[in-house]
Amino acid sequence: MDDLEDTSAAAAILFRPPVYQQRYGAVLELSRKIEPKKVIDMGCAECKLLKSLKFHRHIESLIGIDINESLLQSNQTHSNHSSLIIYIDAVDH
């Protein structure tokens, strides 16, 4: 039994860079390639991805959705890009 415990602890998977950073990088790269006009981030939490995407001039609308309303309110962001709309809302659950 001890061998199984040691094996499972040693088998923990670590991602470098962390998975969320890999996801952000992939989305930013994809945004540069296909130049979407609208982007929705489901589970946006701290809005880090949206804050990075607001500098992509081809994006006209950013939408962040999360279940944590207080987290969204504390991380609401504004853009200097006059035509950019950032909508952040909590989802009822």
C-alpha positions in Angstrom: 0.0 0.0 0.0 2.8 2.4 0.8 4.3 1.8 -2.7 1.0 3.0 -4.3 0.9 6.1 -2.2 4.5 7.0 -3.2 3.8 6.3 -6.8 0.7 8.5 -6.9 2.5 11.4 -5.3 5.4 11.0 -7.7 3.0 10.9 -10.6 1.6 14.4 -10.0 1.6 16.3 -13.3 3.2 19.7 -13.3 2.8 22.1 -16.2 5.4 24.6 -17.1 4.4 27.2 -17.9 1.1 26.7 -16.0 -1.9 25.6 -18.1 -3.7 29.0 -17.8 -0.6 30.7 -19.2 -0.5 28.2 -22.1 -4.1 28.9 -22.8 -3.7 32.7 -22.8 -0.7 32.4 -25.2 -2.6 30.1 -27.5 -5.7 32.5 -27.6 -3.5 35.6 -28.1 -1.6 33.9 -31.0 -4.9 32.7 -32.5 -6.3 36.2 -32.2 -3.4 37.7 -34.1 -3.8 35.1 -36.9 -7.6 35.2 -37.5 -8.4 38.7 -36.2 -11.8 38.0 -34.6 -14.2 40.9 -34.0 -15.8 39.4 -30.9 -14.3 37.3 -28.1 -16.0 35.6 -25.2 -14.1 34.4 -22.2 -16.1 31.8 -20.3 -14.9 31.6 -16.7 -12.9 34.8 -17.0 -12.2 35.1 -13.3 -9.6 37.9 -12.9 -10.1 39.0 -16.6 -6.4 38.7 -17.3 -7.0 37.3 -20.8 -9.5 40.1 -21.6 -7.1 42.7 -20.4 -4.5 41.4 -22.8 -6.9 41.1 -25.7 -8.1 44.7 -25.3 -4.9 45.8 -27.1 -5.8 43.8 -30.2 -7.2 46.6 -32.4 -9.3 44.3 -34.6 -11.4 43.2 -31.6 -14.6 45.3 -31.3 -16.3 43.4 -28.4 -14.9 41.5 -25.4 -17.3 39.6 -23.2 -16.3 38.0 -19.9 -18.6 35.6 -18.1 -18.0 34.1 -14.6 -20.1 32.8 -11.7 -18.2 35.0 -9.1 -19.8 38.4 -9.3 -17.6 40.0 -6.6 -14.5 38.9 -8.4 -15.8 40.3 -11.7 -16.7 43.6 -10.1 -13.3 44.0 -8.5 -11.6 43.3 -11.9 -13.7 45.3 -14.2 -11.6 47.0 -16.8 -11.9 49.9 -19.3 -10.1 50.5 -22.6 -8.7 53.5 -24.4 -10.0 51.9 -27.6 -13.1 54.0 -28.2 -15.1 51.3 -30.1 -14.2 48.5 -27.7 -17.0 47.2 -25.5 -16.0 45.2 -22.5 -19.0 43.5 -20.8 -18.4 41.5 -17.7 -21.3 39.8 -15.9 -21.8 37.0 -13.4 -23.9 33.9 -14.3 -26.6 32.9 -12.0 -26.1 29.3 -10.8 
